[in-house]
Amino acid sequence: MAKASKQSEKKSEIPANIKALSFEEALAELEDIVRNLEDGSGELESAIKAFERGTHLKHHCEQKLKEAEARIEKIIPGGKGDPRTEPAEFD
């Protein structure tokens, strides 16, 4: 059972070429993949590979958003000049 867990961890690791992308680049590529998959005109094997890449891109975007949220939480000034953190709220 531990062996399967280690294999799934390896599969979920974000490839270096995706880690190098900015949030905007990764999101644009993910949007392209979704459009192409929705079109459904490609071959099955390429659709599977695109889906796998899309999954990595999604995780990368989520990670970038978490990092941005953490940075925003750090810069909220406190009431008496003491810094404090609180979750950022977005509309």
OpenMM code with the backbone's topology and positions (N, CA, C; nanometers):
from openmm import Vec3, app, unit

residues = "MET ALA LYS ALA SER LYS GLN SER GLU LYS LYS SER GLU ILE PRO ALA ASN ILE LYS ALA LEU SER PHE GLU GLU ALA LEU ALA GLU LEU GLU ASP ILE VAL ARG ASN LEU GLU ASP GLY SER GLY GLU LEU GLU SER ALA ILE LYS ALA PHE GLU ARG GLY THR HIS LEU LYS HIS HIS CYS GLU GLN LYS LEU LYS GLU ALA GLU ALA ARG ILE GLU LYS ILE ILE PRO GLY GLY LYS GLY ASP PRO ARG THR GLU PRO ALA GLU PHE ASP".split()
positions = [
    Vec3(0.0810, -0.1187, 0.0000),
    Vec3(0.0000, 0.0000, 0.0000),
    Vec3(0.0857, 0.1257, 0.0000),
    Vec3(0.1977, 0.1226, 0.0715),
    Vec3(0.2877, 0.2366, 0.0736),
    Vec3(0.3484, 0.2611, -0.0633),
    Vec3(0.3696, 0.1526, -0.1374),
    Vec3(0.4265, 0.1652, -0.2710),
    Vec3(0.3327, 0.2421, -0.3635),
    Vec3(0.2025, 0.2140, -0.3569),
    Vec3(0.1035, 0.2857, -0.4382),
    Vec3(0.0985, 0.4321, -0.3992),
    Vec3(0.1132, 0.4599, -0.2699),
    Vec3(0.1119, 0.5979, -0.2220),
    Vec3(0.2305, 0.6768, -0.2779),
    Vec3(0.3481, 0.6136, -0.2791),
    Vec3(0.4669, 0.6794, -0.3331),
    Vec3(0.4526, 0.7045, -0.4828),
    Vec3(0.3909, 0.6101, -0.5545),
    Vec3(0.3708, 0.6278, -0.6976),
    Vec3(0.2749, 0.7419, -0.7254),
    Vec3(0.1672, 0.7538, -0.6465),
    Vec3(0.0723, 0.8628, -0.6697),
    Vec3(0.1347, 0.9967, -0.6346),
    Vec3(0.2257, 0.9997, -0.5352),
    Vec3(0.2962, 1.1231, -0.5030),
    Vec3(0.3833, 1.1667, -0.6200),
    Vec3(0.4525, 1.0729, -0.6843),
    Vec3(0.5365, 1.1061, -0.7982),
    Vec3(0.4536, 1.1604, -0.9135),
    Vec3(0.3371, 1.0999, -0.9367),
    Vec3(0.2512, 1.1439, -1.0448),
    Vec3(0.1945, 1.2830, -1.0183),
    Vec3(0.1751, 1.3182, -0.8904),
    Vec3(0.1151, 1.4466, -0.8586),
    Vec3(0.2173, 1.5598, -0.8524),
    Vec3(0.3454, 1.5270, -0.8587),
    Vec3(0.4482, 1.6309, -0.8591),
    Vec3(0.4357, 1.7140, -0.9854),
    Vec3(0.4449, 1.8448, -0.9684),
    Vec3(0.4339, 1.9356, -1.0821),
    Vec3(0.5664, 1.9355, -1.1578),
    Vec3(0.5640, 1.9073, -1.2879),
    Vec3(0.6874, 1.9071, -1.3670),
    Vec3(0.7562, 2.0443, -1.3657),
    Vec3(0.8877, 2.0424, -1.3780),
    Vec3(0.9671, 2.1652, -1.3725),
    Vec3(0.9259, 2.2656, -1.4804),
    Vec3(0.8920, 2.2154, -1.5997),
    Vec3(0.8553, 2.3084, -1.7070),
    Vec3(0.7233, 2.3806, -1.6770),
    Vec3(0.6393, 2.3224, -1.5931),
    Vec3(0.5162, 2.3894, -1.5513),
    Vec3(0.5447, 2.4816, -1.4330),
    Vec3(0.6302, 2.4372, -1.3409),
    Vec3(0.6667, 2.5223, -1.2268),
    Vec3(0.7290, 2.6541, -1.2713),
    Vec3(0.7937, 2.6532, -1.3866),
    Vec3(0.8595, 2.7742, -1.4374),
    Vec3(0.7600, 2.8758, -1.4930),
    Vec3(0.6359, 2.8342, -1.5153),
    Vec3(0.5361, 2.9242, -1.5734),
    Vec3(0.4802, 3.0203, -1.4696),
    Vec3(0.4469, 3.1391, -1.5138),
    Vec3(0.3754, 3.2321, -1.4270),
    Vec3(0.2313, 3.1845, -1.4148),
    Vec3(0.1584, 3.2411, -1.3213),
    Vec3(0.0174, 3.2061, -1.3057),
    Vec3(-0.0576, 3.2317, -1.4356),
    Vec3(-0.0346, 3.3470, -1.4958),
    Vec3(-0.1054, 3.3845, -1.6179),
    Vec3(-0.0742, 3.2916, -1.7344),
    Vec3(0.0527, 3.2528, -1.7476),
    Vec3(0.0911, 3.1600, -1.8543),
    Vec3(0.0259, 3.0232, -1.8347),
    Vec3(0.0289, 2.9748, -1.7103),
    Vec3(-0.0298, 2.8443, -1.6807),
    Vec3(-0.1809, 2.8465, -1.7029),
    Vec3(-0.2461, 2.9532, -1.6615),
    Vec3(-0.3905, 2.9632, -1.6794),
    Vec3(-0.4281, 2.9687, -1.8267),
    Vec3(-0.3518, 3.0437, -1.9058),
    Vec3(-0.3801, 3.0527, -2.0494),
    Vec3(-0.3644, 2.9154, -2.1156),
    Vec3(-0.2597, 2.8421, -2.0783),
    Vec3(-0.2404, 2.7096, -2.1358),
    Vec3(-0.3514, 2.6144, -2.0913),
    Vec3(-0.3912, 2.6240, -1.9660),
    Vec3(-0.4998, 2.5405, -1.9157),
    Vec3(-0.6299, 2.5701, -1.9900),
    Vec3(-0.6566, 2.6961, -2.0159),
    Vec3(-0.7760, 2.7329, -2.0922),
    Vec3(-0.7722, 2.6752, -2.2335),
    Vec3(-0.6549, 2.6770, -2.2959),
    Vec3(-0.6398, 2.6177, -2.4295),
    Vec3(-0.6674, 2.4675, -2.4266),
    Vec3(-0.6142, 2.4004, -2.3255),
    Vec3(-0.6347, 2.2561, -2.3130),
    Vec3(-0.7829, 2.2260, -2.2961),
    Vec3(-0.8500, 2.3011, -2.2124),
    Vec3(-0.9932, 2.2782, -2.1897),
    Vec3(-1.0709, 2.2972, -2.3192),
    Vec3(-1.0404, 2.4034, -2.3931),
    Vec3(-1.1082, 2.4274, -2.5215),
    Vec3(-1.0870, 2.3110, -2.6170),
    Vec3(-0.9642, 2.2647, -2.6271),
    Vec3(-0.9329, 2.1539, -2.7183),
    Vec3(-0.9999, 2.0239, -2.6753),
    Vec3(-1.0039, 1.9983, -2.5450),
    Vec3(-1.0700, 1.8764, -2.4970),
    Vec3(-1.2207, 1.8841, -2.5188),
    Vec3(-1.2777, 2.0024, -2.4995),
    Vec3(-1.4210, 2.0185, -2.5225),
    Vec3(-1.4563, 2.0001, -2.6693),
    Vec3(-1.3638, 2.0381, -2.7572),
    Vec3(-1.3841, 2.0212, -2.9012),
    Vec3(-1.3971, 1.8737, -2.9363),
    Vec3(-1.3160, 1.7911, -2.8705),
    Vec3(-1.3255, 1.6466, -2.8877),
    Vec3(-1.2802, 1.5921, -3.0207),
    Vec3(-1.2071, 1.6697, -3.0966),
    Vec3(-1.1677, 1.6229, -3.2294),
    Vec3(-1.0319, 1.5527, -3.2327),
    Vec3(-0.9587, 1.5540, -3.1219),
    Vec3(-0.8264, 1.4928, -3.1206),
    Vec3(-0.8302, 1.3440, -3.0939),
    Vec3(-0.7117, 1.2839, -3.0948),
    Vec3(-0.6993, 1.1411, -3.0670),
    Vec3(-0.7033, 1.1169, -2.9164),
    Vec3(-0.7450, 0.9990, -2.8785),
    Vec3(-0.7610, 0.9638, -2.7380),
    Vec3(-0.6311, 0.9797, -2.6597),
    Vec3(-0.5219, 0.9267, -2.7120),
    Vec3(-0.3939, 0.9325, -2.6397),
    Vec3(-0.3491, 1.0767, -2.6165),
    Vec3(-0.3631, 1.1624, -2.7157),
    Vec3(-0.3232, 1.3023, -2.6976),
    Vec3(-0.4182, 1.3734, -2.6015),
    Vec3(-0.5445, 1.3340, -2.5999),
    Vec3(-0.6402, 1.3913, -2.5049),
    Vec3(-0.6040, 1.3527, -2.3619),
    Vec3(-0.5607, 1.2285, -2.3433),
    Vec3(-0.5196, 1.1832, -2.2097),
    Vec3(-0.3974, 1.2608, -2.1632),
    Vec3(-0.2994, 1.2762, -2.2510),
    Vec3(-0.1787, 1.3527, -2.2151),
    Vec3(-0.2120, 1.4980, -2.1857),
    Vec3(-0.3012, 1.5566, -2.2637),
    Vec3(-0.3426, 1.6948, -2.2409),
    Vec3(-0.4148, 1.7069, -2.1068),
    Vec3(-0.4985, 1.6088, -2.0742),
    Vec3(-0.5695, 1.6087, -1.9468),
    Vec3(-0.4705, 1.6014, -1.8305),
    Vec3(-0.3694, 1.5158, -1.8426),
    Vec3(-0.2668, 1.5039, -1.7384),
    Vec3(-0.1926, 1.6356, -1.7203),
    Vec3(-0.1549, 1.6985, -1.8318),
    Vec3(-0.0860, 1.8281, -1.8231),
    Vec3(-0.1789, 1.9319, -1.7621),
    Vec3(-0.3049, 1.9296, -1.8024),
    Vec3(-0.4019, 2.0228, -1.7472),
    Vec3(-0.4162, 2.0084, -1.5968),
    Vec3(-0.4103, 1.8849, -1.5489),
    Vec3(-0.4179, 1.8609, -1.4049),
    Vec3(-0.2990, 1.9239, -1.3339),
    Vec3(-0.1802, 1.9090, -1.3902),
    Vec3(-0.0609, 1.9715, -1.3322),
    Vec3(-0.0720, 2.1242, -1.3375),
    Vec3(-0.1215, 2.1762, -1.4485),
    Vec3(-0.1380, 2.3216, -1.4601),
    Vec3(-0.2364, 2.3736, -1.3559),
    Vec3(-0.3447, 2.3006, -1.3341),
    Vec3(-0.4445, 2.3401, -1.2340),
    Vec3(-0.3811, 2.3457, -1.0951),
    Vec3(-0.3052, 2.2416, -1.0598),
    Vec3(-0.2394, 2.2389, -0.9289),
    Vec3(-0.1389, 2.3536, -0.9160),
    Vec3(-0.0684, 2.3829, -1.0227),
    Vec3(0.0283, 2.4926, -1.0227),
    Vec3(-0.0431, 2.6260, -0.9994),
    Vec3(-0.1546, 2.6469, -1.0685),
    Vec3(-0.2315, 2.7712, -1.0506),
    Vec3(-0.2823, 2.7825, -0.9074),
    Vec3(-0.3327, 2.6733, -0.8524),
    Vec3(-0.3806, 2.6745, -0.7139),
    Vec3(-0.2680, 2.7096, -0.6176),
    Vec3(-0.1501, 2.6539, -0.6415),
    Vec3(-0.0348, 2.6812, -0.5566),
    Vec3(0.0046, 2.8290, -0.5655),
    Vec3(0.0060, 2.8832, -0.6875),
    Vec3(0.0393, 3.0242, -0.7057),
    Vec3(-0.0615, 3.1146, -0.6337),
    Vec3(-0.1893, 3.0798, -0.6387),
    Vec3(-0.2916, 3.1590, -0.5701),
    Vec3(-0.2731, 3.1529, -0.4192),
    Vec3(-0.2389, 3.0360, -0.3646),
    Vec3(-0.2136, 3.0229, -0.2208),
    Vec3(-0.0935, 3.1077, -0.1793),
    Vec3(0.0101, 3.1080, -0.2628),
    Vec3(0.1284, 3.1887, -0.2335),
    Vec3(0.0936, 3.3375, -0.2340),
    Vec3(0.0131, 3.3795, -0.3294),
    Vec3(-0.0278, 3.5194, -0.3372),
    Vec3(-0.1121, 3.5576, -0.2161),
    Vec3(-0.2021, 3.4709, -0.1762),
    Vec3(-0.2854, 3.4971, -0.0581),
    Vec3(-0.1992, 3.5115, 0.0664),
    Vec3(-0.0995, 3.4257, 0.0811),
    Vec3(-0.0101, 3.4329, 0.1964),
    Vec3(0.0673, 3.5646, 0.1967),
    Vec3(0.1084, 3.6105, 0.0809),
    Vec3(0.1795, 3.7386, 0.0719),
    Vec3(0.0886, 3.8539, 0.1095),
    Vec3(-0.0372, 3.8489, 0.0664),
    Vec3(-0.1322, 3.9548, 0.0983),
    Vec3(-0.1596, 3.9581, 0.2481),
    Vec3(-0.1743, 3.8411, 0.3099),
    Vec3(-0.1994, 3.8350, 0.4536),
    Vec3(-0.0860, 3.8982, 0.5328),
    Vec3(0.0345, 3.8916, 0.4828),
    Vec3(0.1506, 3.9440, 0.5541),
    Vec3(0.1594, 4.0965, 0.5504),
    Vec3(0.0931, 4.1625, 0.4580),
    Vec3(0.1128, 4.3064, 0.4427),
    Vec3(0.0009, 4.3927, 0.5006),
    Vec3(-0.0926, 4.3345, 0.5728),
    Vec3(-0.2004, 4.4114, 0.6331),
    Vec3(-0.1472, 4.4774, 0.7611),
    Vec3(-0.1488, 4.6118, 0.7693),
    Vec3(-0.0977, 4.6802, 0.8886),
    Vec3(-0.1959, 4.6668, 1.0057),
    Vec3(-0.1416, 4.6689, 1.1280),
    Vec3(-0.2245, 4.6593, 1.2476),
    Vec3(-0.2813, 4.7945, 1.2886),
    Vec3(-0.3685, 4.7953, 1.3888),
    Vec3(-0.4362, 4.9161, 1.4346),
    Vec3(-0.3437, 5.0190, 1.4958),
    Vec3(-0.2497, 4.9803, 1.5782),
    Vec3(-0.1583, 5.0738, 1.6458),
    Vec3(-0.0186, 5.0656, 1.5859),
    Vec3(-0.0128, 5.0387, 1.4589),
    Vec3(0.1171, 5.0254, 1.3936),
    Vec3(0.1760, 4.8868, 1.4046),
    Vec3(0.1104, 4.8014, 1.4848),
    Vec3(0.1568, 4.6637, 1.4972),
    Vec3(0.1061, 4.5843, 1.3778),
    Vec3(0.1947, 4.5165, 1.3090),
    Vec3(0.1485, 4.4362, 1.1954),
    Vec3(0.0637, 4.3192, 1.2436),
    Vec3(-0.0341, 4.2837, 1.1645),
    Vec3(-0.1183, 4.1689, 1.1931),
    Vec3(-0.1525, 4.1013, 1.0610),
    Vec3(-0.1981, 3.9818, 1.0712),
    Vec3(-0.2416, 3.9129, 0.9492),
    Vec3(-0.3859, 3.8727, 0.9636),
    Vec3(-0.4535, 3.8693, 0.8521),
    Vec3(-0.5905, 3.8189, 0.8450),
    Vec3(-0.6150, 3.7737, 0.7032),
    Vec3(-0.7060, 3.6820, 0.6850),
    Vec3(-0.7320, 3.6329, 0.5496),
    Vec3(-0.7807, 3.7452, 0.4580),
    Vec3(-0.7334, 3.7439, 0.3362),
    Vec3(-0.7796, 3.8413, 0.2374),
    Vec3(-0.9136, 3.7955, 0.1833),
    Vec3(-1.0017, 3.8898, 0.1575),
    Vec3(-1.1319, 3.8582, 0.0980),
    Vec3(-1.1394, 3.9223, -0.0392),
    Vec3(-1.1797, 3.8437, -0.1374),
    Vec3(-1.1908, 3.8914, -0.2730),
    Vec3(-1.3348, 3.8836, -0.3173),
    Vec3(-1.3806, 3.9857, -0.3863),
    Vec3(-1.5180, 3.9865, -0.4370),
    Vec3(-1.5236, 3.9288, -0.5748),
] * unit.nanometer
topology = app.Topology()
chain = topology.addChain("A")
for resn in residues:
    res = topology.addResidue(resn, chain)
    for name in ("N", "CA", "C"):
        topology.addAtom(name, app.Element.getBySymbol(name[0]), res)
